[in-house]
């Protein structure tokens, strides 16, 4: 006899097993990365604040873009698979075609579409959301020249001080030298 919780878990596993698509795993990963990576990035106090903000923004944006891209490409692939199955009279093979094309589309989306979209929109969106970047672009900082200091190289004339005299006399000998 199964408890209600075990019964629900069994039904969930059976349902996922029958309707297993690559899209589900990709969406889960996109949501997890889109939430957890920015959170952990902002908690790292060892890094510079501007670096943390940029990294967290980029990771969150990548998760959002990935989620939307996976859904869009999967919808396109399902229509494409139906079209191909009708044209080739292989309607019995439609579920297999959808599954295969779904896996291919998830892989190609992760390789090409998501990085292309993120590279195109990250900088404009980050500049729009942070006013500090707008001020630094509008008003370039003045760089002041510091005088060149004379360096004392007197310590390097006597190499015995740095214990290099025994360097070549130690270690493994190769070739009898």
NORTA-V498949 format. One record per residue. SS is DSSP state (helix for helix, strand for strand, loop for the rest). PSI is psi in radians with two decimals (none if undefined). Layout:
ss = {SS	SS}
psi = {PSI	PSI}
//
This chain:
ss = {loop	loop	loop	helix	helix	helix	helix	helix	helix	helix	helix	helix	helix	helix	helix	helix	helix	helix	loop	loop	loop	helix	helix	helix	helix	helix	helix	helix	helix	helix	helix	helix	helix	helix	helix	helix	helix	helix	helix	helix	helix	helix	helix	loop	loop	loop	loop	loop	helix	helix	helix	helix	helix	helix	helix	helix	helix	helix	helix	helix	helix	helix	helix	helix	helix	helix	helix	helix	helix	helix	helix	helix	helix	helix	helix	helix	helix	helix	helix	helix	helix	helix	helix	helix	helix	helix	helix	helix	loop	loop	helix	helix	helix	helix	helix	helix	helix	helix	helix	helix	helix	helix	helix	helix	helix	helix	helix	helix	helix	helix	helix	helix	helix	helix	helix	helix	helix	helix	helix	helix	helix	helix	helix	helix	helix	helix	helix	helix	helix	loop	helix	helix	helix	helix	helix	helix	helix	helix	loop	loop	loop	loop	loop	loop	loop	loop	loop	loop	loop	loop	loop	loop	loop	helix	helix	helix	loop	loop	helix	helix	helix	helix	loop	loop	loop	loop	loop	loop	loop	loop	loop	loop	loop	loop	loop	loop	loop}
psi = {2.23	2.48	2.86	-0.64	-0.76	-0.65	-0.75	-0.71	-0.71	-0.77	-0.68	-0.80	-0.69	-0.71	-0.79	-0.59	-0.61	-0.57	0.79	2.06	2.63	-0.43	-0.67	-0.77	-0.74	-0.71	-0.68	-0.77	-0.73	-0.76	-0.77	-0.83	-0.66	-0.42	-0.85	-0.74	-0.82	-0.63	-0.87	-0.56	-0.76	-0.38	-0.23	1.70	-0.09	-0.44	2.77	2.53	-0.76	-0.67	-0.74	-0.73	-0.80	-0.83	-0.78	-0.72	-0.78	-0.75	-0.75	-0.73	-0.70	-0.73	-0.75	-0.77	-0.72	-0.79	-0.87	-0.68	-0.73	-0.75	-0.77	-0.82	-0.57	-0.67	-0.71	-0.73	-0.66	-0.73	-0.69	-0.73	-0.71	-0.74	-0.78	-0.74	-0.68	-0.73	-0.61	0.06	0.75	0.92	-0.43	-0.47	0.10	-0.79	-0.69	-0.69	-0.76	-0.74	-0.79	-0.81	-0.53	-0.77	-0.75	-0.73	-0.65	-0.75	-0.80	-0.59	-0.76	-0.59	-0.68	-0.88	-0.86	-0.86	-0.64	-0.79	-0.78	-0.73	-0.55	-0.59	-0.16	-0.93	-0.81	-0.70	-0.70	-0.72	-0.61	-0.60	-0.38	2.15	-0.39	-0.69	-0.61	-0.73	-0.71	-0.49	-0.71	-0.65	1.70	2.50	2.48	2.31	2.17	2.44	2.33	2.53	2.56	2.29	2.51	2.19	2.40	1.96	0.25	-0.53	-0.34	-0.15	-0.62	1.73	-0.28	-0.41	-0.60	0.17	0.60	-0.22	-0.50	0.03	-0.76	-0.15	0.16	2.90	-2.97	2.37	2.32	2.24	0.30	0.23	none}
//
